[in-house]
Amino acid sequence: MKKRNEVVHSEKMKRKSITQSMTRTRKRLASTQAQVAQMKEQEKTTSEEALEKKNTGTSSNAAACCEELLSRCAAKVV
């Protein structure tokens, strides 16, 4: 009878160990998923900022070029 109790206890300990391991794994997975989501959001924000800077830079360069061309044309007309 004692041997059977030892086997039952051993099985319970194995299940407990597996359950704890699964819990740790789930927590790590949730943490990793949260980090990935945060990184994607940062990447999206960074990409949007870079695109905005590029577009802003392009439009200011275009405006500067137009002004320069207008001043050249005005100088030729006079």
Secondary structure as GFF3:
##gff-version 3
##sequence-region A 1 78
A	DSSP	alpha_helix	2	77	.	.	.	ID=ss1
###
